[in-house]
Amino acid sequence: MKFRTESDTLGKVQIPSESLWGPQTQRSINNFKIGDPGSMPIEIVYAYAILKKACSKSNHELGVIEKDKMILINKACQEIIDGKHDEQFPLVIWQTGSGTQTNMNVNEVITNIANRLEGKDLNSNDKTLKPNDDVNKSQSSNDTFPTAMHIAAYKLIVEKTIPAIKDFHKTLKIKEKEFKDDVKIGRTHLMDATPLTLGQEFSGYASQIEHGLKTLNNSLDHLSELAIGGTAVGTGLNTPKNFDKITVENISKECNINFKVADNKFEALAAHDAIVETHAAIKQLAVSTYKIANDIRLLGSGPRAGFSELILPANEPGSSIMPGKINPTQCEAICMVCAQIIGNDYTISFAGSQGHLELNVYKPLMAAKIIESLKLFSDAIISFNKNCVKGLKANKKKINEHLNNSLMLVTALNNKIGYYKAAEIANNAYKNGTTLKEEALKLKYLNEEEFDKWVDPNKMTGK
């Protein structure tokens, strides 16, 4: 491999000759050989490019950067946003806790893209742009990295996560209506309980997702606050007046999202409660989805030795040794995703608590985990919805079999003959292997007409 030599404030550094990054990126590559190269989410890089583009426009408007430099930065940023240089961002999340190396990676790559746009060689000493003085003008890693975190997370939520959740919720409402007349036995403590409809069960699932979506939407107000303009500690040192407001306006236009200047930049740098809050909403949705997926695989268990009240789509053979076996694979996949998200929430909660004085220094970890959760949940809910929930069918024969065989229908007699007599009927039926009706008539607590009138599963659903 051929190398070129560049210098920074610590001295000379050898860099692969065709790489667009500079000495600070290379030092990070050399010093943080932890985990997989390039583990810093590309969404953070794209968000950074949006931010750098917005900052260059603000700096030009406020008279602190020349027009030709602004144009070069904008063109270079757009190439990054368009995904033309993904391989130029090789850094890991396990770096400085402020994300300084990633900020400089972006600054250096923008600089060298601009050099090439001008037809200059990477070894040229006559570079129009400088990473710190131009691309990073009026900025610090301490305010740009949290800004990039918020931009990346917000964009993922509104562009992918929320649409996926809404589609899932729509499917659950369709199933609620489809199953509205399928009266089945309920189960509490995994034991027989009083009847409800399959549609009522699914209405509970739809309500869970509806509440989770509301919680996620509510968290976006805090997430929309951007730290840019706070620079090193939140005071805005070295920024021209109104730089923060103009930059946030530029970002909002670029993303078509209504971002706003952070209410308190000291909070925005020293703590990341907005990320904690938003991820907690994602965790809530994961917890709800875990319950729904587990219910579906329980209700679909069988086909002959389980509940078998739901028929799940047969997507692929379920066993390498048992012919004809079909497994609830979509349920299992999304449950594993939910487990990962719940783990990520603990990581983000702990990382969010590590705001030492004026700076939280777990920023890259928090960024990586919230983006991982959003991408995983979005993909998983789309797959689960498409490949499982939309194709669910009620096994009416098995539903009726379980319903008619249940002892808990006796609950309808509580207000007619009393709890203790009703319990005696149920216990005798269980002990003798008979029906509730047989035992009720044998004990002469009611006649056949009364039993048929009072023990009606349809009337017990509250419809």
C-alpha positions, 0 to 999 in steps of 0.5 A: 500500500502506498502512503502520503504524509500529512501533519497535524498539531502532534506531528506527521502521520502516514495515510493511505495515499487514496484515502480521503481522510486526514491525520486525525482520522488515521490516528484514531484508526491506529489508536482505537483498534476495538471492534469492527472498523466502521462501526460508527453508524453511517446515519451519524455521518450523513447527519454530520454532512447535513449539519456541516452543509447548514453551518457553512451556509450560516457562516457565509450568511454571517460573514465569517466564511467566503462564498467559494468555500461555502460552495465547496463545502456544500458540494462535498457534503452533498456527495457524502449525503448521496452515499458516494463516500461511505468507505471513507468513514472507518472509525469505531464507536469505541473512541473519545466519548465526545465523538471528536474523531468522527467530527474530524473524520467528516471535516477531513473528508469534506476538505479532501473531496473539495480538493478533488472537486478543484482538481487538486492532488491530495498531496497538494499544499495549496488547499482551499479548505482547512478541516478546523478553520473552515469546515469546523468553523463556529463549531465544536465536537461537543455541540456537533455530535449531539446535534448529529445524534438528534438529526439521525435519530429523528430522521429514522423515526419519522422516515422509517419507524413511525410508518412501519408502526402505523402499518402494523397498527392498521393490520391489528385493527383489521384483524380486530374487525375480522375476528370480532365474532370469534368467541373463544375462551380467555386465559389468565395465569395461562389457565382457563378464564371467562370468554372473550372474542379473538377480536377483543384480544386483538383490540388490546394489541392495537391499543398497546401499539397506539399508546406506544406510538403516542409515547414515541411522538411525544418524545420527538419534541425534546429530540427536536432540540439541537445543541449546535451553537453551544460549542465547547461547554454551552456558552457559544464561544467563537460563534457569530451572533444568531449562528445557532438560529440560522443553522437550525433553520438551515437544517430544518429546510434540508431535512423538511423537519421542524428542528429548534435551538436547544432550550438550554445548551448546557443541558444539551451537551452535558446530558442526553436526556432526549435520547434516553426519553426517545429510546424509552419510547422505543423500548415501550413499543418493544415490550408491547410487541414482545407480548403480542408476538408471544401471544400469537405464537402461543395461540398458534401452538400445535397444530395438535398438541397446543392451543392452535386457535390461530393459524400462522402463515407457513413461510418455510420448513421448520425443522431439518429432521421433522418433516412437515413441521412449521415454526412461528419464526417471525415471532421468534425473530421479532422477540429476539429484536425486542430483547436486544432493544430492551438491552440497548435501553439499559445501555443508553440509560447508564450512558445517559447518566454519565454526564460529568460536569459540562460534558457527557462522554458516552455520546458515540455509544448512545448514538450507536445504540439508538440507531441500532434499535430504530433500524432493528425495530423498523425492519422487524416490525415490517417483516413481522407484519408482512410475513405473519400478522397479515396472514393470521387466520382463526381456527374456528373449529379449535376455538369452539372446541376449547370454548365448549370444553371450558369449566370457567363458563360456570362463572356466569352462574355466580350471580344466579346460584352463588359462587360456592354452588358454581364452584361445586359444579365446576369441581365435580365436572373436572373430577368426573370428566363430565360437562358443566351442564351434566353436573348442574342438572345432577346437583339440581341447582338449576334446570336445563332451560336455565342453564342454556339461558344463563351459560351463554358464551356470547353474552359473557363477552360484554359485546 
